Amino acid sequence: MDDIEMDTTAFPLLSSRMKNLETPATIAMSMRARALISQGKKVISLALGEPDFKTPSFVIDAAYQAAKDGNTKYPPIDGIHSLKKAIQRKFEYENAIRYELDEIMVANGVKQILFNALTATLDAEDEVVLPAPYWTSYPIMVKFLGGNPVYVMCEEQNNFAMLAKDLRAKISNKTKWVVLNSPNNPTGAVWSKQTLLAIAEVLREFPHIWIFCDEIYEHFVFDNQCHYSLAALAPDLKSRILTANGASKTYAMPGWRVGYAGACPSLIKAMMKIQSNSTSGACSVSQAALEAALTKGDEAVLEMKQAYNRRRQKVQAVLSVLPGFTCVAPQGAFYLYPGIKGCIGKTSKGGCLIGTDDQFAQALLEEMYVAVVPGSAFGFSPYLRLSYAADEHILEEACDRIARFVLQLS
């Protein structure tokens, strides 16, 4: 048989949208850290926002009992009824929001809640207004689905809060969503009641806009601050608000992959259609675990909050006095977001010129084996994000290494 020339264009190809689908920088930095660990390096990773606490034992017991009882069949797309009742009670008593059961759904984490919502609503060239610094997945999802992210810069001098006048300036007739995130990832900022009320005033002017409220860090607020849900502060906007939350942070359950949301019935139904054609319902055992957490998890959450507060204070005390650093004390979540403008243009002991926060983070990893995420990943440079969701002894060692790295810059 004669040789046949192979036409490479006939091979199966990936979709064109995959060309622009990024790996979140938080995961990318963690992968670099793991590669060094596999080489025997003693790396400390502060890159991932993952609680170091174990899932409470009573939550595990509830999941185990559910599995033993045979609750391992396909669950309803929108969530198991008893869990939805528990979520309804949680929204009412903790957030002062009344959602009917047909306004509540359960998914595989808040990421899927957001992906469902954007998939169900975004058309090509629609705009999604995001606070910057932003959680890395927000703009990645928007761009993947054909939308355009638009950024409202939340400056350090304003404690990284979104100002209403800056939000208004970014809204157009193409705006489909405005995303709000307080307590904030990556800054730890907690937006005040006055800030949210001012934002609500702006949003009343634009009835064509959906509002996504990411409240997954709501229980971790410090310094006598309070978390406020926009749907409670502005009930007239409730029909346009999607209030999202989950188990990963609050109950140290990142691997259980279960989140939930409240919104108007039409949006919930649309999101259910998306979910029914992708993952179907969230894991039945994880749903049983979340129900237990929502029902009797207050004490466990308080213990974690107290530990996070101690860590926050210790790490902030070190970073705030480093030369070239600025470090606003975060009032929520479990991150610090120090500015490193004074370190730019210097050279590390290993010979790396620090021209950007990416180069700072890379040099810190290679020379001191501490993994942090550069502010460029969150659309706001030159900063770093450090997670203090780690053992206190580990954090002390990490702070010591960071301090030595900074003090050796020339």
Order of alpha helices (4+ residues) and beta strands (2+ residues): alpha-beta-alpha-alpha-beta-alpha-beta-alpha-beta-alpha-beta-alpha-beta-alpha-beta-beta-alpha-alpha-alpha-beta-beta-beta-alpha-beta-beta-beta-alpha
